[in-house]
């Protein structure tokens, strides 16, 4: 399990990457790099035991989010 400082740093990076993604054109190579880096970090965070949700502005569109996060988010949603 990560310390709060470590997980907060990763969450801050995810927020920065999501903002950067919104500022790039959809088909740019930078856009694909940002999505890849974002997904790697988020999956790493989830695999360390983190299971909180992200703020909407910290997320990418569902089709770009990693499967692991989408599965976790189903657990947070009321049935």
N, C-alpha and C positions, 0 to 999 in steps of 0.2 A: 504494500500500500504506500502511496506517495504521501509526503507531508502536505499540509495545507499550502505552504509556500510554493511547493513544486506544482501542485495541481492548479493553484491560482495563476502561476506563470503560464502553464499550458492553456488554461482557459482564456487568458489575456491574448495569447498568441492566436488562438482560434478566432476570437473576436476580430483581431487585426486582419487575419486572413479572409474572413467573411466580408469585411468592409473592402478589402483590396479586390476580392472577386467581383463585388458589385461595381467597382470602378473600371473593370476591364471589359473589352469587347468579348462577346461570347465565344468566338472561334479562335482567339489568340492562343499561341503556345503558352504564354504566361498564365492564361486562365486555366489551362489544363494542369499546369504545374502547381498552381495555388490549390486547386481541388484535390490533387494527389497528396500534397503536403498536409492539407487540412484533414483529409480522411485518415492518413497515417497517424497523425497526432491524436485524433479523436478515438481511433481504435486502440491505440496504446493506452490512453486514459481509461477507457472502458475495461481493458484487460487488467488494469491495476486494481479494479474493484470500484471505481467511480461509477455511480449510477444516478446522478442528478440530471435534471434537464438543463438545456441551454436556453437563454433568452432568444426570442424570435430573431432579433437582429444579429445574433451570433451564429445562426444556422444558415445553411445553404438550402436551396430548394430540395424537397424530398428526393427527387430523382438523382441528386448529387450527394446526398448524405449516405454514410455507410450503413449497410444492412443491420449491423450490431446496434447502432443508435436507434434506428427505426423500430427494431424489436423491443428495445428498452422503453421507448416512448409509448408503446402500446400498453405497457404495464402501468404507466402513469395516468393514462386516459381512463375516465370512468366508462364502464361498459353499458 
